Amino acid sequence: MKNKTIIGVDLGGTNMRAGRIENGVLVNVSSKPVPKTDNSNEVLDLLIDTITSVLNSDVVAIGIGVPGILDKNTGVIFDLVNIPSWKEIALKEELESHFNLPIFLDNDANCFARGENIFGKAQDVKNVVGLTLGTGMGAGVIINGALHSGLMCGAGELGELPYLNANYEKYCSGQYFRDINNTTGEIEYNKAEKGDFAAIEMFENYASHLAKAIEMVILTYAPDKIVLGGSVAKSKKYFEKNLLTFINKNNWRNLPKIEYSELENSAIFGAASLCF
């Protein structure tokens, strides 16, 4: 499939982005803001326009990553928090009818893991967990080379598991900076770049919590690799050393290699990878 032309769509809460990939190379991208509207058809029409703007006659399939719950069998999307007008949309049916092409859907964290497995840092292994560390914490699980989505694409919601006085997401994503420390990861990164000791220490403390989440991943899935992505992962220079120190305290015999995504437009590649 890598020598085929496919489209990947990242349906975010703020922007929808579509990209055409030819021979494994992203050659055309279109991005449009998601309209703030109660009219679900308005959002659907804009999505169709966004896809159409990168479509050509060589495209054989379209993959779409969505930040929410969906039924892969029926192609129905439910309750997207960032697109409140979409309560129950038969997206697969609508788009296949319009484009006359096969449409593949999954949630965005699953797409991230699949994208790394097909195009990124985990191409050489069959068992992968991709952790997205952004506004929240998501996880996608690849077992024996196959994406494990689970019922309603809900597998891998590790961030929702209880941890300390909340859950892992509260301490391992951007929420750690926003809700626990009343700041943002970007602000603290910029401070750390200027040598601010408190900011550097905050990232070191963050590493201790992320290590607990990774320990959970190891004990649950024992993957060959764990790939970290998302906005918080971009600050790795201030926490990756401490992260490994905390993890290695357990003397794991089956410690997976921990990688950081370097895939540009990873959400588009991840969605496109659903076509494989």
TIVO-193431 format. One line per 4 residues: number of its first residue (from 1); for each residue x, y, z of N, C-alpha, C. Coordinates in pm, whole numbers, padded with zeros to 5 digits. Layout:
# residues N
NUM = X/Y/Z/X/Y/Z/X/Y/Z  ...
//
This chain:
# residues 276
1 = 00082/-00121/00000/00000/00000/00000/00086/00126/00000  00213/00117/00042/00297/00236/00046/00319/00297/-00091  00303/00217/-00196/00321/00273/-00330/00188/00320/-00389  00084/00320/-00308/-00047/00369/-00350/-00065/00513/-00304
5 = -00164/00580/-00360/-00197/00717/-00319/-00317/00712/-00227  -00299/00763/-00106/-00405/00760/-00005/-00416/00898/00061  -00526/00919/00129/-00549/01045/00200/-00566/01015/00348  -00499/01095/00430/-00516/01089/00574/-00583/01216/00622
9 = -00677/01203/00715/-00752/01318/00766/-00742/01321/00918  -00698/01434/00969/-00692/01458/01113/-00809/01550/01148  -00912/01492/01209/-01031/01569/01243/-01020/01616/01388  -00957/01729/01407/-00938/01782/01541/-01054/01869/01585
13 = -01046/01918/01707/-01151/02005/01757/-01138/02147/01708  -01016/02187/01675/-00990/02324/01629/-00978/02330/01477  -00904/02235/01420/-00884/02233/01275/-00907/02093/01220  -00949/02088/01095/-00953/01962/01021/-00847/01971/00913
17 = -00764/01867/00903/-00652/01868/00810/-00653/01741/00727  -00639/01756/00598/-00634/01641/00508/-00504/01647/00428  -00442/01532/00407/-00318/01527/00332/-00315/01410/00236  -00267/01434/00115/-00251/01326/00017/-00110/01272/00026
21 = -00099/01140/00038/00030/01073/00051/00053/00985/-00071  00164/01010/-00139/00200/00933/-00257/00335/00864/-00234  00337/00732/-00247/00461/00655/-00226/00524/00685/-00090  00439/00701/00012/00488/00726/00146/00531/00868/00173
25 = 00506/00960/00078/00546/01100/00093/00422/01189/00093  00415/01279/00191/00305/01373/00198/00329/01485/00096  00239/01495/-00001/00263/01589/-00113/00167/01708/-00114  00057/01698/-00041/-00040/01808/-00044/-00121/01806/00085
29 = -00134/01922/00149/-00208/01932/00275/-00307/02047/00267  -00425/02025/00320/-00525/02132/00331/-00575/02136/00474  -00586/02256/00529/-00631/02273/00667/-00737/02381/00673  -00845/02351/00748/-00952/02449/00764/-01000/02446/00909
33 = -01034/02562/00965/-01085/02564/01103/-01222/02497/01111  -01243/02421/01220/-01373/02359/01242/-01472/02468/01283  -01582/02482/01210/-01678/02589/01242/-01748/02564/01375  -01765/02671/01451/-01839/02664/01576/-01988/02681/01544
37 = -02054/02569/01528/-02192/02572/01483/-02270/02456/01542  -02400/02471/01550/-02488/02362/01591/-02540/02283/01472  -02499/02324/01353/-02543/02259/01230/-02442/02151/01191  -02477/02027/01213/-02385/01917/01186/-02351/01906/01038
41 = -02447/01940/00951/-02422/01931/00807/-02317/02032/00761  -02310/02145/00829/-02211/02246/00794/-02070/02193/00816  -02051/02121/00927/-01921/02061/00956/-01889/01952/00855  -01988/01869/00825/-01968/01760/00728/-01934/01815/00590
45 = -02005/01918/00547/-01977/01976/00415/-01836/02033/00409  -01790/02095/00517/-01655/02150/00518/-01551/02039/00515  -01579/01928/00583/-01489/01813/00579/-01477/01760/00438  -01589/01749/00369/-01588/01702/00230/-01508/01798/00143
49 = -01524/01927/00164/-01447/02026/00086/-01297/02014/00114  -01263/01991/00240/-01121/01980/00278/-01057/01859/00212  -01128/01746/00213/-01077/01625/00147/-01068/01646/-00004  -01171/01707/-00060/-01175/01728/-00205/-01057/01812/-00253
53 = -01012/01905/-00170/-00904/01995/-00210/-00770/01923/-00227  -00756/01802/-00171/-00631/01726/-00189/-00653/01599/-00271  -00774/01578/-00314/-00810/01455/-00386/-00766/01461/-00532  -00720/01348/-00583/-00703/01333/-00728/-00745/01193/-00769
57 = -00737/01164/-00896/-00790/01037/-00947/-00708/00916/-00906  -00589/00938/-00851/-00505/00826/-00809/-00537/00774/-00668  -00614/00850/-00592/-00643/00812/-00454/-00728/00685/-00451  -00683/00588/-00367/-00752/00459/-00359/-00827/00441/-00228
61 = -00799/00522/-00126/-00866/00506/00002/-00842/00631/00088  -00927/00647/00189/-00918/00761/00281/-00927/00710/00425  -00831/00751/00508/-00834/00717/00650/-00857/00842/00733  -00937/00829/00838/-00974/00945/00920/-00957/00913/01067
65 = -00882/00999/01138/-00867/00988/01282/-00956/01089/01352  -01032/01043/01451/-01125/01132/01521/-01099/01127/01672  -01115/01240/01741/-01091/01243/01886/-01215/01207/01965  -01258/01081/01956/-01379/01042/02027/-01414/00897/02006
69 = -01537/00864/02042/-01587/00727/02037/-01653/00701/01902  -01626/00583/01845/-01688/00548/01719/-01703/00397/01708  -01793/00357/01624/-01815/00216/01593/-01752/00188/01457  -01639/00116/01457/-01568/00091/01331/-01650/00005/01236
73 = -01736/-00081/01289/-01814/-00170/01204/-01918/-00094/01122  -01983/00002/01187/-02087/00078/01118/-02036/00211/01064  -01922/00257/01117/-01869/00386/01075/-01942/00504/01135  -02010/00481/01246/-02085/00588/01314/-01999/00649/01424
77 = -01994/00781/01426/-01918/00855/01528/-02015/00908/01633  -01975/00895/01760/-02060/00941/01871/-01987/01048/01953  -02058/01152/01989/-02017/01245/02094/-01871/01290/02086  -01838/01365/01983/-01707/01428/01978/-01712/01554/02065
81 = -01633/01555/02170/-01638/01665/02266/-01612/01799/02199  -01514/01800/02108/-01476/01927/02045/-01561/01964/01924  -01650/01873/01883/-01745/01904/01775/-01884/01867/01828  -01942/01952/01913/-02066/01916/01984/-02185/01891/01893
85 = -02182/01943/01772/-02296/01922/01682/-02303/01778/01631  -02193/01705/01642/-02191/01566/01595/-02223/01473/01712  -02348/01434/01723/-02390/01345/01831/-02394/01199/01785  -02431/01179/01661/-02436/01042/01605/-02435/01056/01453
89 = -02314/01055/01396/-02298/01081/01254/-02248/00955/01183  -02320/00913/01081/-02279/00796/01002/-02173/00842/00901  -02054/00872/00952/-01951/00936/00870/-01902/00847/00757  -01878/00721/00787/-01829/00629/00683/-01928/00622/00566
93 = -02055/00604/00596/-02157/00594/00492/-02166/00723/00410  -02163/00836/00480/-02174/00966/00412/-02057/00988/00315  -01936/00958/00361/-01819/00986/00280/-01800/00883/00169  -01830/00757/00197/-01819/00657/00091/-01920/00684/-00020
97 = -02038/00733/00017/-02139/00766/-00083/-02093/00884/-00168  -02028/00981/-00104/-01986/01101/-00177/-01864/01075/-00265  -01762/01008/-00210/-01635/00994/-00283/-01624/00863/-00361  -01711/00767/-00330/-01703/00635/-00393/-01565/00572/-00373
101 = -01514/00587/-00250/-01386/00529/-00209/-01403/00465/-00072  -01322/00362/-00042/-01330/00303/00092/-01282/00404/00198  -01356/00412/00308/-01324/00503/00419/-01294/00419/00543  -01185/00453/00612/-01146/00381/00733/-01138/00481/00849
105 = -01192/00443/00964/-01200/00533/01079/-01139/00469/01203  -01081/00551/01288/-01037/00508/01421/-01012/00633/01503  -00990/00615/01634/-00963/00734/01714/-00819/00780/01697  -00793/00902/01739/-00666/00966/01706/-00546/00899/01772
109 = -00562/00848/01895/-00450/00783/01962/-00413/00653/01891  -00514/00578/01847/-00487/00456/01771/-00417/00489/01639  -00458/00599/01578/-00394/00641/01453/-00247/00675/01476  -00218/00740/01588/-00080/00775/01618/00008/00649/01624
113 = -00039/00548/01697/00038/00424/01710/00055/00356/01575  -00051/00352/01497/-00045/00286/01367/00047/00362/01271  00042/00494/01279/00128/00574/01194/00276/00551/01224  00310/00540/01353/00449/00513/01390/00491/00374/01346
117 = 00398/00281/01347/00427/00143/01308/00448/00129/01157  00378/00213/01082/00389/00205/00936/00494/00300/00880  00497/00423/00933/00581/00527/00874/00693/00577/00967  00684/00548/01097/00772/00616/01191/00871/00528/01265
121 = 00885/00553/01397/00991/00493/01477/00969/00346/01510  00853/00291/01480/00826/00152/01517/00804/00063/01396  00865/00097/01284/00848/00017/01163/00910/-00122/01173  01007/-00137/01265/01083/-00261/01273/01031/-00360/01376
125 = 00917/-00329/01441/00866/-00419/01546/00717/-00446/01526  00668/-00550/01594/00529/-00590/01579/00441/-00555/01698  00505/-00522/01812/00429/-00491/01933/00468/-00352/01982  00374/-00259/01973/00403/-00119/02000/00290/-00057/02081
129 = 00327/00032/02172/00229/00119/02236/00271/00263/02206  00180/00338/02147/00204/00480/02123/00132/00562/02227  00204/00648/02297/00144/00735/02399/00144/00878/02348  00028/00940/02343/00018/01080/02304/00004/01165/02430
133 = 00098/01256/02445/00104/01341/02564/00079/01484/02522  -00045/01523/02521/-00083/01656/02480/-00180/01716/02579  -00293/01766/02530/-00397/01817/02619/-00442/01708/02714  -00447/01586/02665/-00475/01469/02746/-00370/01363/02720
137 = -00396/01245/02771/-00305/01131/02748/-00383/01020/02680  -00341/00987/02558/-00404/00878/02485/-00305/00768/02457  -00355/00651/02423/-00266/00539/02392/-00326/00456/02280  -00239/00413/02190/-00278/00319/02086/-00193/00194/02100
141 = -00252/00079/02076/-00186/-00049/02101/-00180/-00132/01973  -00058/-00172/01935/-00036/-00262/01822/00013/-00395/01878  -00059/-00502/01847/-00023/-00635/01894/-00004/-00727/01773  00116/-00787/01764/00150/-00873/01649/00120/-00805/01516
145 = 00153/-00677/01510/00139/-00602/01386/-00001/-00553/01356  -00097/-00582/01443/-00236/-00541/01419/-00281/-00443/01526  -00354/-00341/01483/-00407/-00243/01576/-00516/-00306/01661  -00501/-00293/01793/-00604/-00343/01885/-00690/-00225/01928
149 = -00805/-00208/01861/-00893/-00094/01888/-00989/-00122/02002  -01034/-00248/02012/-01131/-00281/02115/-01271/-00234/02080  -01364/-00258/02171/-01504/-00219/02152/-01515/-00068/02144  -01579/-00018/02039/-01599/00126/02017/-01467/00202/02014
153 = -01362/00134/01970/-01227/00195/01960/-01180/00248/02096  -01223/00182/02203/-01191/00232/02337/-01071/00170/02402  -01002/00076/02334/-00884/00015/02395/-00772/00118/02408  -00696/00108/02516/-00582/00196/02535/-00612/00325/02607
157 = -00730/00338/02667/-00762/00461/02742/-00695/00456/02880  -00562/00443/02877/-00486/00426/03001/-00486/00553/03085  -00502/00667/03022/-00503/00792/03096/-00618/00804/03193  -00723/00726/03170/-00841/00732/03257/-00828/00644/03381
161 = -00726/00562/03386/-00708/00476/03504/-00667/00560/03625  -00713/00520/03745/-00684/00600/03865/-00536/00604/03900  -00492/00722/03942/-00353/00742/03984/-00351/00857/04084  -00287/00835/04198/-00284/00932/04307/-00427/00979/04338
165 = -00450/01110/04336/-00584/01159/04371/-00671/01184/04248  -00625/01140/04130/-00701/01165/04007/-00682/01047/03913  -00619/01072/03798/-00589/00964/03704/-00455/00995/03637  -00408/00901/03554/-00278/00919/03489/-00276/01042/03398
169 = -00388/01067/03332/-00394/01181/03241/-00364/01312/03312  -00413/01325/03433/-00392/01448/03510/-00245/01475/03537  -00165/01369/03550/-00025/01385/03587/00073/01361/03472  00025/01307/03361/00117/01268/03253/00097/01344/03123
173 = 00002/01436/03120/-00024/01514/02999/-00003/01662/03029  -00051/01745/02940/-00043/01889/02964/-00121/01933/03086  -00212/01847/03133/-00289/01881/03252/-00200/01892/03376  -00087/01823/03375/00005/01832/03488/00055/01976/03505
177 = 00082/02040/03395/00130/02178/03400/00013/02275/03424  -00098/02251/03357/-00212/02343/03366/-00286/02331/03500  -00322/02209/03538/-00409/02191/03654/-00333/02172/03785  -00217/02109/03778/-00141/02084/03901/-00050/02202/03934
181 = 00004/02267/03830/00104/02372/03852/00061/02511/03803  -00063/02521/03751/-00117/02651/03708/-00029/02722/03606  00017/02648/03508/00099/02705/03402/00074/02623/03276  00163/02628/03180/00153/02541/03062/00289/02480/03034
185 = 00289/02369/02964/00416/02306/02928/00501/02396/02841  00436/02473/02753/00511/02562/02664/00580/02673/02743  00508/02730/02839/00568/02836/02922/00688/02782/02999  00671/02665/03058/00781/02609/03138/00898/02566/03051
189 = 00870/02521/02929/00979/02487/02838/01061/02611/02804  00993/02720/02774/01064/02845/02742/01146/02895/02861  01092/02877/02981/01168/02914/03102/01291/02825/03118  01271/02696/03095/01382/02601/03109/01493/02633/03008
193 = 01454/02676/02890/01552/02713/02788/01640/02830/02834  01585/02910/02926/01661/03024/02979/01733/02989/03110  01727/02860/03146/01799/02814/03265/01722/02826/03394  01589/02846/03386/01508/02860/03507/01505/02727/03583
197 = 01557/02727/03706/01571/02604/03783/01435/02544/03817  01339/02629/03854/01207/02578/03893/01138/02507/03776  01154/02562/03656/01094/02499/03539/01160/02365/03509  01292/02360/03518/01364/02235/03494/01322/02130/03597
201 = 01309/02174/03722/01266/02081/03828/01125/02031/03804  01038/02116/03748/00901/02074/03718/00899/01960/03617  00984/01971/03514/00992/01864/03416/01050/01736/03477  01145/01751/03568/01202/01634/03636/01096/01565/03720
205 = 01011/01642/03787/00903/01584/03865/00799/01519/03774  00774/01584/03662/00682/01527/03563/00730/01388/03520  00861/01372/03503/00918/01244/03461/00884/01132/03559  00877/01164/03688/00847/01061/03787/00706/01006/03770
209 = 00612/01091/03727/00474/01046/03704/00463/00970/03572  00528/01023/03468/00524/00954/03339/00587/00816/03349  00689/00803/03433/00752/00672/03453/00652/00571/03506  00565/00614/03596/00463/00523/03650/00367/00477/03541
213 = 00333/00568/03450/00244/00531/03340/00313/00431/03248  00441/00453/03223/00514/00361/03135/00533/00226/03202  00553/00224/03332/00559/00096/03404/00429/00019/03385  00317/00089/03391/00187/00026/03370/00179/-00033/03229
217 = 00229/00040/03130/00228/-00008/02993/00312/-00135/02979  00429/-00134/03041/00518/-00251/03034/00454/-00373/03096  00395/-00355/03213/00333/-00468/03283/00207/-00518/03213  00139/-00430/03141/00015/-00469/03075/00038/-00530/02937
221 = 00128/-00468/02858/00143/-00508/02718/00282/-00563/02684  00384/-00532/02763/00521/-00575/02734/00556/-00554/02587  00544/-00430/02537/00570/-00407/02395/00719/-00408/02363  00749/-00420/02234/00887/-00408/02189/00935/-00263/02196
225 = 00843/-00171/02168/00875/-00029/02173/00757/00050/02229  00791/00161/02294/00692/00261/02333/00733/00390/02262  00640/00447/02187/00669/00572/02116/00588/00683/02179  00657/00790/02218/00592/00905/02281/00577/01017/02179
229 = 00460/01078/02177/00434/01190/02088/00345/01293/02156  00310/01396/02083/00227/01503/02139/00310/01622/02183  00243/01729/02220/00311/01856/02249/00406/01845/02367  00370/01771/02470/00457/01760/02588/00585/01684/02554
233 = 00575/01585/02467/00692/01505/02429/00799/01589/02360  00760/01704/02305/00857/01790/02240/00954/01854/02340  00920/01846/02469/01009/01898/02574/01097/01789/02633  01119/01682/02558/01187/01564/02610/01326/01593/02666
237 = 01395/01692/02614/01531/01721/02660/01536/01752/02809  01421/01790/02866/01418/01824/03008/01360/01714/03097  01316/01602/03036/01266/01495/03122/01308/01354/03082  01364/01335/02961/01389/01198/02915/01495/01126/02997
241 = 01599/01198/03042/01703/01133/03122/01646/01086/03255  01571/01174/03322/01509/01136/03448/01407/01025/03431  01336/01029/03319/01237/00926/03292/01302/00788/03290  01413/00775/03219/01483/00647/03213/01540/00608/03349
245 = 01586/00706/03425/01639/00677/03559/01531/00616/03647  01412/00677/03646/01301/00626/03727/01258/00487/03681  01251/00465/03551/01206/00336/03499/01308/00227/03529  01436/00259/03514/01541/00160/03532/01560/00116/03677
249 = 01499/00188/03771/01507/00147/03912/01446/00010/03934  01358/-00032/03842/01291/-00162/03856/01374/-00277/03800  01487/-00244/03733/01571/-00348/03672/01490/-00441/03582  01411/-00380/03493/01328/-00458/03403/01415/-00545/03312
253 = 01378/-00672/03300/01443/-00758/03202/01381/-00740/03063  01256/-00698/03064/01185/-00681/02937/01157/-00533/02910  01256/-00448/02937/01239/-00305/02915/01234/-00276/02765  01124/-00219/02718/01117/-00186/02575/01198/-00062/02544
257 = 01230/-00044/02419/01298/00079/02377/01196/00191/02375  01231/00303/02434/01142/00419/02438/01190/00520/02335  01102/00549/02240/01134/00639/02130/01046/00764/02137  01088/00868/02068/01010/00991/02057/00979/01016/01910
261 = 00853/01040/01881/00811/01055/01743/00883/01172/01675  00928/01147/01553/00987/01252/01471/00909/01267/01341  00791/01207/01338/00711/01206/01218/00638/01340/01203  00674/01415/01099/00602/01539/01072/00460/01506/01027
265 = 00364/01586/01071/00224/01562/01037/00182/01420/01075  00221/01381/01197/00198/01243/01241/00050/01206/01241  -00039/01301/01270/-00182/01270/01274/-00234/01234/01135  -00183/01303/01032/-00225/01271/00895/-00171/01136/00853
269 = -00043/01110/00880/00016/00980/00846/-00055/00869/00925  -00087/00897/01051/-00154/00796/01132/-00290/00761/01077  -00366/00862/01037/-00498/00835/00979/-00485/00760/00846  -00389/00802/00764/-00367/00735/00636/-00331/00588/00655
273 = -00259/00559/00763/-00215/00421/00787/-00330/00325/00810  -00448/00378/00842/-00566/00292/00860/-00604/00223/00730  -00559/00279/00618/-00591/00221/00488/-00513/00093/00460  -00409/00065/00541/-00326/-00053/00518/-00397/-00177/00568
//
